[in-house]
Amino acid sequence: MRLDNDSKILGRWFNVFDEMCRKNAVYFANYVDIDLKDQLPGTMNMQRVTFDYNYYNNFEVSKVEFFRREEVRRWVDAIDSMHGIFKYRWSDTVLRYLTLAVFAEQNEVLHKPDYDLPYCHKCRL
């Protein structure tokens, strides 16, 4: 689970870990955002796989076993070998989104807005 230091869970939430187990989910995502071509050089060829490119990751819950799967590790290693992370500043948000788009089923990714959970980012704490 990741919760940035400028983010805050407001009010009472249900147990997101239990919900992920109940729905056999591998990722509990925050909002989806669309980045522009100049922000993600070299990744636009992935448009055939997905339209959106980015999960805000100031809040996220990941199932570690999913990201340790052999085929996912090979993908991450291939991405890393292209050095786009360093050359073009590909962020972890877009790489996480693309990894999930390629290897996870749509029903394995839960989206926080679907649950109407009170939350703020860049909020005064």
PyMOL CGO cylinders between C-alpha atoms (Angstrom):
from pymol import cmd
from pymol.cgo import CYLINDER

trace = [
    CYLINDER, 0.00, 0.00, 0.00, 1.19, 3.48, -0.81, 0.3, 1, 1, 1, 1, 1, 1,
    CYLINDER, 1.19, 3.48, -0.81, -0.17, 6.71, 0.63, 0.3, 1, 1, 1, 1, 1, 1,
    CYLINDER, -0.17, 6.71, 0.63, 1.88, 9.84, -0.08, 0.3, 1, 1, 1, 1, 1, 1,
    CYLINDER, 1.88, 9.84, -0.08, 2.67, 12.22, 2.76, 0.3, 1, 1, 1, 1, 1, 1,
    CYLINDER, 2.67, 12.22, 2.76, 0.51, 14.94, 1.17, 0.3, 1, 1, 1, 1, 1, 1,
    CYLINDER, 0.51, 14.94, 1.17, -2.51, 12.63, 0.91, 0.3, 1, 1, 1, 1, 1, 1,
    CYLINDER, -2.51, 12.63, 0.91, -5.12, 11.82, 3.49, 0.3, 1, 1, 1, 1, 1, 1,
    CYLINDER, -5.12, 11.82, 3.49, -7.84, 9.20, 3.87, 0.3, 1, 1, 1, 1, 1, 1,
    CYLINDER, -7.84, 9.20, 3.87, -10.91, 11.03, 5.11, 0.3, 1, 1, 1, 1, 1, 1,
    CYLINDER, -10.91, 11.03, 5.11, -13.58, 9.45, 7.26, 0.3, 1, 1, 1, 1, 1, 1,
    CYLINDER, -13.58, 9.45, 7.26, -14.01, 5.70, 7.62, 0.3, 1, 1, 1, 1, 1, 1,
    CYLINDER, -14.01, 5.70, 7.62, -13.18, 3.35, 4.79, 0.3, 1, 1, 1, 1, 1, 1,
    CYLINDER, -13.18, 3.35, 4.79, -14.00, -0.31, 4.49, 0.3, 1, 1, 1, 1, 1, 1,
    CYLINDER, -14.00, -0.31, 4.49, -11.04, -2.70, 4.49, 0.3, 1, 1, 1, 1, 1, 1,
    CYLINDER, -11.04, -2.70, 4.49, -9.62, -2.40, 0.95, 0.3, 1, 1, 1, 1, 1, 1,
    CYLINDER, -9.62, -2.40, 0.95, -7.45, -5.49, 1.48, 0.3, 1, 1, 1, 1, 1, 1,
    CYLINDER, -7.45, -5.49, 1.48, -10.53, -7.60, 2.19, 0.3, 1, 1, 1, 1, 1, 1,
    CYLINDER, -10.53, -7.60, 2.19, -12.25, -6.17, -0.89, 0.3, 1, 1, 1, 1, 1, 1,
    CYLINDER, -12.25, -6.17, -0.89, -9.23, -7.03, -3.04, 0.3, 1, 1, 1, 1, 1, 1,
    CYLINDER, -9.23, -7.03, -3.04, -9.25, -10.59, -1.71, 0.3, 1, 1, 1, 1, 1, 1,
    CYLINDER, -9.25, -10.59, -1.71, -13.01, -10.90, -2.21, 0.3, 1, 1, 1, 1, 1, 1,
    CYLINDER, -13.01, -10.90, -2.21, -12.76, -9.74, -5.83, 0.3, 1, 1, 1, 1, 1, 1,
    CYLINDER, -12.76, -9.74, -5.83, -9.43, -11.48, -6.53, 0.3, 1, 1, 1, 1, 1, 1,
    CYLINDER, -9.43, -11.48, -6.53, -7.95, -8.09, -7.46, 0.3, 1, 1, 1, 1, 1, 1,
    CYLINDER, -7.95, -8.09, -7.46, -4.26, -7.39, -8.00, 0.3, 1, 1, 1, 1, 1, 1,
    CYLINDER, -4.26, -7.39, -8.00, -4.42, -3.58, -7.80, 0.3, 1, 1, 1, 1, 1, 1,
    CYLINDER, -4.42, -3.58, -7.80, -6.56, -0.94, -6.13, 0.3, 1, 1, 1, 1, 1, 1,
    CYLINDER, -6.56, -0.94, -6.13, -6.07, 2.18, -8.22, 0.3, 1, 1, 1, 1, 1, 1,
    CYLINDER, -6.07, 2.18, -8.22, -6.54, 5.84, -7.61, 0.3, 1, 1, 1, 1, 1, 1,
    CYLINDER, -6.54, 5.84, -7.61, -7.69, 8.15, -10.38, 0.3, 1, 1, 1, 1, 1, 1,
    CYLINDER, -7.69, 8.15, -10.38, -6.77, 7.53, -14.02, 0.3, 1, 1, 1, 1, 1, 1,
    CYLINDER, -6.77, 7.53, -14.02, -5.03, 10.32, -15.90, 0.3, 1, 1, 1, 1, 1, 1,
    CYLINDER, -5.03, 10.32, -15.90, -4.04, 10.74, -19.54, 0.3, 1, 1, 1, 1, 1, 1,
    CYLINDER, -4.04, 10.74, -19.54, -0.51, 11.92, -20.26, 0.3, 1, 1, 1, 1, 1, 1,
    CYLINDER, -0.51, 11.92, -20.26, 0.56, 13.61, -23.46, 0.3, 1, 1, 1, 1, 1, 1,
    CYLINDER, 0.56, 13.61, -23.46, 2.98, 12.29, -26.06, 0.3, 1, 1, 1, 1, 1, 1,
    CYLINDER, 2.98, 12.29, -26.06, 5.70, 14.77, -25.08, 0.3, 1, 1, 1, 1, 1, 1,
    CYLINDER, 5.70, 14.77, -25.08, 5.45, 13.57, -21.47, 0.3, 1, 1, 1, 1, 1, 1,
    CYLINDER, 5.45, 13.57, -21.47, 5.87, 9.92, -22.44, 0.3, 1, 1, 1, 1, 1, 1,
    CYLINDER, 5.87, 9.92, -22.44, 8.26, 9.70, -25.40, 0.3, 1, 1, 1, 1, 1, 1,
    CYLINDER, 8.26, 9.70, -25.40, 8.58, 6.20, -26.74, 0.3, 1, 1, 1, 1, 1, 1,
    CYLINDER, 8.58, 6.20, -26.74, 5.45, 4.82, -25.10, 0.3, 1, 1, 1, 1, 1, 1,
    CYLINDER, 5.45, 4.82, -25.10, 2.82, 5.93, -27.59, 0.3, 1, 1, 1, 1, 1, 1,
    CYLINDER, 2.82, 5.93, -27.59, 3.09, 2.63, -29.47, 0.3, 1, 1, 1, 1, 1, 1,
    CYLINDER, 3.09, 2.63, -29.47, 1.15, 1.16, -26.55, 0.3, 1, 1, 1, 1, 1, 1,
    CYLINDER, 1.15, 1.16, -26.55, -2.02, 2.92, -27.76, 0.3, 1, 1, 1, 1, 1, 1,
    CYLINDER, -2.02, 2.92, -27.76, -3.09, -0.38, -29.30, 0.3, 1, 1, 1, 1, 1, 1,
    CYLINDER, -3.09, -0.38, -29.30, -3.21, -1.83, -25.78, 0.3, 1, 1, 1, 1, 1, 1,
    CYLINDER, -3.21, -1.83, -25.78, -4.71, 0.99, -23.76, 0.3, 1, 1, 1, 1, 1, 1,
    CYLINDER, -4.71, 0.99, -23.76, -6.04, 4.51, -24.17, 0.3, 1, 1, 1, 1, 1, 1,
    CYLINDER, -6.04, 4.51, -24.17, -5.26, 5.93, -20.74, 0.3, 1, 1, 1, 1, 1, 1,
    CYLINDER, -5.26, 5.93, -20.74, -1.68, 5.90, -19.59, 0.3, 1, 1, 1, 1, 1, 1,
    CYLINDER, -1.68, 5.90, -19.59, -1.42, 6.73, -15.95, 0.3, 1, 1, 1, 1, 1, 1,
    CYLINDER, -1.42, 6.73, -15.95, -2.76, 5.92, -12.50, 0.3, 1, 1, 1, 1, 1, 1,
    CYLINDER, -2.76, 5.92, -12.50, -2.18, 8.57, -9.88, 0.3, 1, 1, 1, 1, 1, 1,
    CYLINDER, -2.18, 8.57, -9.88, -0.10, 6.64, -7.40, 0.3, 1, 1, 1, 1, 1, 1,
    CYLINDER, -0.10, 6.64, -7.40, -0.40, 8.92, -4.38, 0.3, 1, 1, 1, 1, 1, 1,
    CYLINDER, -0.40, 8.92, -4.38, -2.72, 6.17, -3.16, 0.3, 1, 1, 1, 1, 1, 1,
    CYLINDER, -2.72, 6.17, -3.16, -2.49, 2.58, -4.36, 0.3, 1, 1, 1, 1, 1, 1,
    CYLINDER, -2.49, 2.58, -4.36, -2.65, -0.98, -3.08, 0.3, 1, 1, 1, 1, 1, 1,
    CYLINDER, -2.65, -0.98, -3.08, -0.79, -3.68, -4.99, 0.3, 1, 1, 1, 1, 1, 1,
    CYLINDER, -0.79, -3.68, -4.99, -0.78, -7.44, -4.72, 0.3, 1, 1, 1, 1, 1, 1,
    CYLINDER, -0.78, -7.44, -4.72, 2.94, -8.15, -4.63, 0.3, 1, 1, 1, 1, 1, 1,
    CYLINDER, 2.94, -8.15, -4.63, 2.56, -11.69, -5.99, 0.3, 1, 1, 1, 1, 1, 1,
    CYLINDER, 2.56, -11.69, -5.99, 1.18, -10.28, -9.25, 0.3, 1, 1, 1, 1, 1, 1,
    CYLINDER, 1.18, -10.28, -9.25, 4.26, -8.12, -9.81, 0.3, 1, 1, 1, 1, 1, 1,
    CYLINDER, 4.26, -8.12, -9.81, 6.55, -11.06, -8.97, 0.3, 1, 1, 1, 1, 1, 1,
    CYLINDER, 6.55, -11.06, -8.97, 5.08, -13.30, -11.70, 0.3, 1, 1, 1, 1, 1, 1,
    CYLINDER, 5.08, -13.30, -11.70, 7.72, -14.48, -14.16, 0.3, 1, 1, 1, 1, 1, 1,
    CYLINDER, 7.72, -14.48, -14.16, 6.12, -12.87, -17.22, 0.3, 1, 1, 1, 1, 1, 1,
    CYLINDER, 6.12, -12.87, -17.22, 5.71, -9.56, -15.37, 0.3, 1, 1, 1, 1, 1, 1,
    CYLINDER, 5.71, -9.56, -15.37, 9.35, -9.66, -14.22, 0.3, 1, 1, 1, 1, 1, 1,
    CYLINDER, 9.35, -9.66, -14.22, 10.49, -10.29, -17.82, 0.3, 1, 1, 1, 1, 1, 1,
    CYLINDER, 10.49, -10.29, -17.82, 8.41, -7.30, -18.97, 0.3, 1, 1, 1, 1, 1, 1,
    CYLINDER, 8.41, -7.30, -18.97, 9.85, -5.05, -16.26, 0.3, 1, 1, 1, 1, 1, 1,
    CYLINDER, 9.85, -5.05, -16.26, 13.37, -6.21, -17.11, 0.3, 1, 1, 1, 1, 1, 1,
    CYLINDER, 13.37, -6.21, -17.11, 12.75, -5.49, -20.82, 0.3, 1, 1, 1, 1, 1, 1,
    CYLINDER, 12.75, -5.49, -20.82, 11.45, -2.00, -20.01, 0.3, 1, 1, 1, 1, 1, 1,
    CYLINDER, 11.45, -2.00, -20.01, 14.44, -1.39, -17.77, 0.3, 1, 1, 1, 1, 1, 1,
    CYLINDER, 14.44, -1.39, -17.77, 16.87, -2.55, -20.47, 0.3, 1, 1, 1, 1, 1, 1,
    CYLINDER, 16.87, -2.55, -20.47, 15.59, 0.18, -22.84, 0.3, 1, 1, 1, 1, 1, 1,
    CYLINDER, 15.59, 0.18, -22.84, 16.75, 2.86, -20.36, 0.3, 1, 1, 1, 1, 1, 1,
    CYLINDER, 16.75, 2.86, -20.36, 13.61, 4.92, -21.08, 0.3, 1, 1, 1, 1, 1, 1,
    CYLINDER, 13.61, 4.92, -21.08, 13.16, 5.42, -17.36, 0.3, 1, 1, 1, 1, 1, 1,
    CYLINDER, 13.16, 5.42, -17.36, 16.40, 7.40, -17.30, 0.3, 1, 1, 1, 1, 1, 1,
    CYLINDER, 16.40, 7.40, -17.30, 16.50, 8.83, -20.84, 0.3, 1, 1, 1, 1, 1, 1,
    CYLINDER, 16.50, 8.83, -20.84, 12.89, 9.96, -21.03, 0.3, 1, 1, 1, 1, 1, 1,
    CYLINDER, 12.89, 9.96, -21.03, 11.88, 9.98, -17.36, 0.3, 1, 1, 1, 1, 1, 1,
    CYLINDER, 11.88, 9.98, -17.36, 9.17, 7.35, -17.85, 0.3, 1, 1, 1, 1, 1, 1,
    CYLINDER, 9.17, 7.35, -17.85, 7.49, 7.38, -14.50, 0.3, 1, 1, 1, 1, 1, 1,
    CYLINDER, 7.49, 7.38, -14.50, 6.44, 4.52, -12.28, 0.3, 1, 1, 1, 1, 1, 1,
    CYLINDER, 6.44, 4.52, -12.28, 2.83, 5.58, -12.80, 0.3, 1, 1, 1, 1, 1, 1,
    CYLINDER, 2.83, 5.58, -12.80, 2.78, 4.95, -16.54, 0.3, 1, 1, 1, 1, 1, 1,
    CYLINDER, 2.78, 4.95, -16.54, 4.83, 1.76, -16.21, 0.3, 1, 1, 1, 1, 1, 1,
    CYLINDER, 4.83, 1.76, -16.21, 2.47, 0.43, -13.56, 0.3, 1, 1, 1, 1, 1, 1,
    CYLINDER, 2.47, 0.43, -13.56, -0.54, 1.27, -15.73, 0.3, 1, 1, 1, 1, 1, 1,
    CYLINDER, -0.54, 1.27, -15.73, 0.94, -0.41, -18.80, 0.3, 1, 1, 1, 1, 1, 1,
    CYLINDER, 0.94, -0.41, -18.80, 1.99, -3.47, -16.80, 0.3, 1, 1, 1, 1, 1, 1,
    CYLINDER, 1.99, -3.47, -16.80, -1.56, -3.85, -15.51, 0.3, 1, 1, 1, 1, 1, 1,
    CYLINDER, -1.56, -3.85, -15.51, -3.04, -3.22, -18.98, 0.3, 1, 1, 1, 1, 1, 1,
    CYLINDER, -3.04, -3.22, -18.98, -0.90, -5.99, -20.45, 0.3, 1, 1, 1, 1, 1, 1,
    CYLINDER, -0.90, -5.99, -20.45, -0.96, -8.61, -17.68, 0.3, 1, 1, 1, 1, 1, 1,
    CYLINDER, -0.96, -8.61, -17.68, -4.07, -8.09, -15.53, 0.3, 1, 1, 1, 1, 1, 1,
    CYLINDER, -4.07, -8.09, -15.53, -7.67, -8.74, -16.42, 0.3, 1, 1, 1, 1, 1, 1,
    CYLINDER, -7.67, -8.74, -16.42, -9.91, -5.69, -16.28, 0.3, 1, 1, 1, 1, 1, 1,
    CYLINDER, -9.91, -5.69, -16.28, -11.84, -7.10, -13.31, 0.3, 1, 1, 1, 1, 1, 1,
    CYLINDER, -11.84, -7.10, -13.31, -8.57, -7.55, -11.37, 0.3, 1, 1, 1, 1, 1, 1,
    CYLINDER, -8.57, -7.55, -11.37, -8.09, -3.78, -11.07, 0.3, 1, 1, 1, 1, 1, 1,
    CYLINDER, -8.09, -3.78, -11.07, -10.36, -1.90, -8.68, 0.3, 1, 1, 1, 1, 1, 1,
    CYLINDER, -10.36, -1.90, -8.68, -10.78, 1.87, -8.97, 0.3, 1, 1, 1, 1, 1, 1,
    CYLINDER, -10.78, 1.87, -8.97, -11.19, 4.07, -5.91, 0.3, 1, 1, 1, 1, 1, 1,
    CYLINDER, -11.19, 4.07, -5.91, -13.71, 6.43, -7.59, 0.3, 1, 1, 1, 1, 1, 1,
    CYLINDER, -13.71, 6.43, -7.59, -16.06, 3.45, -8.09, 0.3, 1, 1, 1, 1, 1, 1,
    CYLINDER, -16.06, 3.45, -8.09, -16.26, 3.14, -4.30, 0.3, 1, 1, 1, 1, 1, 1,
    CYLINDER, -16.26, 3.14, -4.30, -16.82, 6.82, -3.50, 0.3, 1, 1, 1, 1, 1, 1,
    CYLINDER, -16.82, 6.82, -3.50, -14.17, 6.80, -0.77, 0.3, 1, 1, 1, 1, 1, 1,
    CYLINDER, -14.17, 6.80, -0.77, -13.39, 10.20, 0.80, 0.3, 1, 1, 1, 1, 1, 1,
    CYLINDER, -13.39, 10.20, 0.80, -9.80, 11.16, 0.13, 0.3, 1, 1, 1, 1, 1, 1,
    CYLINDER, -9.80, 11.16, 0.13, -7.70, 14.21, -0.64, 0.3, 1, 1, 1, 1, 1, 1,
    CYLINDER, -7.70, 14.21, -0.64, -4.33, 14.75, -2.28, 0.3, 1, 1, 1, 1, 1, 1,
    CYLINDER, -4.33, 14.75, -2.28, -2.27, 17.87, -1.76, 0.3, 1, 1, 1, 1, 1, 1,
    CYLINDER, -2.27, 17.87, -1.76, -4.56, 18.59, 1.13, 0.3, 1, 1, 1, 1, 1, 1,
    CYLINDER, -4.56, 18.59, 1.13, -3.69, 20.59, 4.21, 0.3, 1, 1, 1, 1, 1, 1,
    CYLINDER, -3.69, 20.59, 4.21, -2.87, 18.05, 6.85, 0.3, 1, 1, 1, 1, 1, 1,
]
cmd.load_cgo(trace, "trace")
